[in-house]
């Protein structure tokens, strides 16, 4: 499994850029590990499609899989979401600082 570093958040945001993957992550947000069968309930998607989306999320480090008997269960990895949030916070601070300098220049 890839473990994206804070230096390269692109895989995280690319994985989050899909409505289906966001919905799957939302189902896993309560911290409970779920099987592909459980995640495919109440959706028109096939298990194969769910599996494909889960692997994209897993490759981005957003979910982890564990074997329970004969099935795989997937759980959200909060630490990766925390990395994405920290990245967005840094970008936000940079923009705030840049806009502050621009304001001082224009008003000065």
C-alpha angles and dihedrals in degrees: 000000000000116000107204114213126222085253091067113034093158096101090053094051092042090055091047091051093083124083093216093051091048089053092049091049088049090055089052095045093096090070096247119131112232136192124238088251092055092046092051094056115110092018136098091223122109122238088250091057091047089050091051092052092045091054090053089051090046093050088053090051094245096119135025127208128218131184117240108180107306097342136074119231124199129213132183118254105222094189091066091051088049089054090052091049091049090051092051090047090054092049090048092052091049091053092046090052093046093049090047091054091047091050091049090049094049094044095040 
